[in-house]
Amino acid sequence: MNETRSGAELLEDACARRIFNVIFRLTSISDLYGPGRAVEWAQSMLDDPELLTAFARSQRRAST
């Protein structure tokens, strides 16, 4: 059966992938450099609009 997915479902899937990728990145940084560095990375993402936009773009490209 070929189901057509709604725009809302596609958006939800894209958001879920991005959330997974951020959690994966945080976990990886924490494992490699410690939890303090992971918190610094997350804070830098939130504080720098250009960095946040670049990260979002890279996730968009990876999901297509």
Order of alpha helices (4+ residues) and beta strands (2+ residues): alpha-alpha-alpha
